[in-house]
Amino acid sequence: LLYSIICSIVNTNSLYAALLLSKVYQEYEDKDKTFLASH
């Protein structure tokens, strides 16, 4: 999955892809924190 994300960043607009990736990463990080806090 990570490899395909890197490839998509290389193959598309790097700035847009980086912003999108950071947004997705932030959402996953928030979910992980919520998950850890609830358990």
Phi, psi and omega in degrees: 000311181300320180297317180294325177295316179298317179297318180294326177296318180292322186277345181242188177299114187298320182294312180298317181296320180294319178295317179296317181296318180294326178293314179296317180299318180298320179295317178296320180296318178296320178296319179297318180296318179295317180297314181293324181290328183277348180246000000 
